[in-house]
């Protein structure tokens, strides 16, 4: 039986893949986003699929607008992804807090007042901050965020806990690290995906960090959000997401191998978060989740970029900036 999902920030990377997966399995989707730009959806979905999605344009920082949109959607599932990423939060912490913290409170408050009993929201591995490079982090690891973004995400986790304690509103916060795939086009950790796009276009690209990190294919990330919304576990749960911990050298070498070139290079310090996340908890609570091997995910991403290139619809604004 089809469910109805209310998704904030669905014009972004992970959100677009969640919309795609839900539409493909026959669920109803209501997208709430400040942006009316559907280019990321168009990059991975057919026009007739997008036609079946209902779009509501609104500002996540306006609580009344969020509450009205959620009530009118009649959704039974809420996935909250709207947020500003690390560079914007660093440049403008006040705006970052309004969107990432106040916006999240608006979603929780709307769900509470309307009677939706569960919210799945995007936290981040950025809550951990600097850690021992050899550590494999589970959800009990100390959180000392080194960015405003990480602090905001940690605040959201705390507020989610209070909403359960005070109101019985259950939630799941997911902590991805380095997500890659079509539509990953903003922030430092988008560099590997940009490198895949550049290689398909036969353009040089330099990845600005080294070391190792926890790479997860975006389709797998989307599947985890959907599984948590469907499972609806009780409490204020927080789960790490884990894909495959690999070096930037390995992914660079493989992109060059697939493209039969040496166009992609890398250099720079590692991302300041331990590169391995333990996902035992989410697999215990939720069950089996997809885990696409790195080489498969990279090939699928580059194949999709090539198809968009051949159709004349490949967006290169992220490379040209």
Helices and strands as residue ranges (DSSP letters): E 4-8, H 13-24, E 28-33, H 39-44, H 47-51, E 54-57, H 63-73, E 77-80, H 86-91, H 93-97, I 98-102, H 103-114, E 118-122, G 125-127, E 136-137, H 148-167, E 170-175, E 178-180, G 188-190, H 191-200, E 205-207, E 212-217, H 218-231, E 236-240, E 244-247, H 248-259, E 264-266, E 276-277, H 280-286, H 294-311, H 317-320
